[in-house]
């Protein structure tokens, strides 16, 4: 179970990462959209798992690899945005959130 501090940092990083992804969208995913669906930080606030949803993308794993390759740059941009609020900017690990795809598939199956 997350502490109150972890929940606050989760929310802050999710909000600020959304702004960073919006700025970097043309580099990371031209013609697509990146949505930050969730963030989970470790208890020591040194690692953040960032869950992203990609739309419309055929090669999701290739797009995720491109995002992971730019992780240090994205961390630097995040640090400039939250540097006054966090003492340590956590390392970012990006994961694909495919829950929207699964929900769409379930909805399609129920309509049949």
N, C-alpha and C positions, 0 to 999 in steps of 0.2 A: 504494500500500500504506500502510495506517495505521500510525502509530507506537504504541508501547506506551502512551504518555500518551493518545493519541486513543482507543485501545480502552478504557482505564480510564474516561475521561470519557463515552464512548458508553454503557458499562454503567451508570455512575452516573446519567446523565440518563434513560436508559430506565427504570430502577427508580423514580426519584423522580417522573418524569412519570406513571408508572402510578398512583402514589398521588394525585397531583394530579388526574388524570382521574377517578379513583374518587370523589374529593370533589366534583368539579364535574359529574359525570355527570347529575344531575337537571336541571341548567341547560342543558347542552350537548346531551344526547340523552335526553330523558325516555322511559322505557320501553324503552330500548336499552342496549347495552353497548359501551364503547369499550375497545379493547385496543391498547396500544403494542407494536407488533411489532418495531420497530428504531429506532435512532438513529445518524446519521452526522454527526460534527462535522468542520468544516473544519480544515485544518492549524493555523490561528491560533486555533482554539477560539472564534471569534467568531460562527459560524453553525452551527446544528444542524438537520438535516433529520430530522423526526420522522415515522415511518411508523405510521399507525394503521389498525386494522381495525374496522369498524362492523357490529354485528349486533343484531337484525334490522332493517334499514332499507331502505325502498323507494327514497327519494330521497337517495342517498348524496352527490351533489354539493351539495345544499342543506345537508345535515348538515355536510359538510366546510367549506362557506362559513361556517357558524355557528361552527365551531371556529376557523377562520382569523380571524374577526372578534374572537374572545376571546383571540387570541394574546398580546397585551400583558399581559392579566390573568393568563393562565396562566404567562407568563414571570416575573411578579412573585411568584406563588405558588412557582414552582420556585426562584427566587432566595432566598426565605425558607428553603427546605429545604436548599439546597446552598451557601448564602452563605459558610459557614466552610470549605468544601472547594475552591471555585473562586473565583479572583480576578475573573473576568468571567463573568457569566451570558450564554450565547450567545443571539442572536436565534433565534426558533423559526419554522421554516417547516414546515407540516404537509402531508403527502402521504397519499393513500389507498393502502393496501396491499391489493390485491385478489387476492393469491396464494391465499388460502383459497377464494375464490369460483372461481378457475380450477381449483384442485385438486378441488373439489366437482364442477365441470362435467366434468372429465376422468374422474373416478370414475363419474359418471352415464353418460357415453358408453361407458366400458368395460363397464359392466353390461348394456348393451343387446345 
